[in-house]
Amino acid sequence: MHVLDIRPQPPGSGSTLARFDLQLVEGVRLYNLKLSEKPDGRRRVFAPSAFGTAAATFTTDIADQIVHAASAALGENPHDRRAA
């Protein structure tokens, strides 16, 4: 799993922290994923929608790995965030 590009969102973008592109495994790339933060500080990842529904979904384990990769690409250590 590798973040190809990450685009931090400007202040005032609500709960959205960044948009990013991800190579999930060799030969599978996902574009314009959204990294968001809930009021309790937990982060989530969302795939873009197509025709009113999610274009992709992730198991909890994969979603956690994607959040970790995106947070690291933003220059943050997710383990430090959890300790705070």
Secondary structure in CASP SS format (residue, H / E / C, confidence):
PFRMAT SS
TARGET T0000
AUTHOR 0000-0000-0000
METHOD secondary structure of the structure
MODEL  1
M C 1.00
H E 1.00
V E 1.00
L E 1.00
D E 1.00
I E 1.00
R E 1.00
P E 1.00
Q C 1.00
P C 1.00
P C 1.00
G C 1.00
S C 1.00
G C 1.00
S C 1.00
T E 1.00
L E 1.00
A E 1.00
R E 1.00
F E 1.00
D E 1.00
L E 1.00
Q E 1.00
L E 1.00
V E 1.00
E C 1.00
G C 1.00
V E 1.00
R E 1.00
L E 1.00
Y E 1.00
N E 1.00
L E 1.00
K E 1.00
L E 1.00
S E 1.00
E E 1.00
K C 1.00
P C 1.00
D C 1.00
G C 1.00
R C 1.00
R E 1.00
R E 1.00
V E 1.00
F E 1.00
A C 1.00
P C 1.00
S E 1.00
A E 1.00
F C 1.00
G C 1.00
T E 1.00
A E 1.00
A C 1.00
A C 1.00
T C 1.00
F C 1.00
T C 1.00
T H 1.00
D H 1.00
I H 1.00
A H 1.00
D H 1.00
Q H 1.00
I H 1.00
V H 1.00
H H 1.00
A H 1.00
A H 1.00
S H 1.00
A H 1.00
A H 1.00
L C 1.00
G C 1.00
E C 1.00
N C 1.00
P H 1.00
H H 1.00
D H 1.00
R H 1.00
R H 1.00
A H 1.00
A C 1.00
END
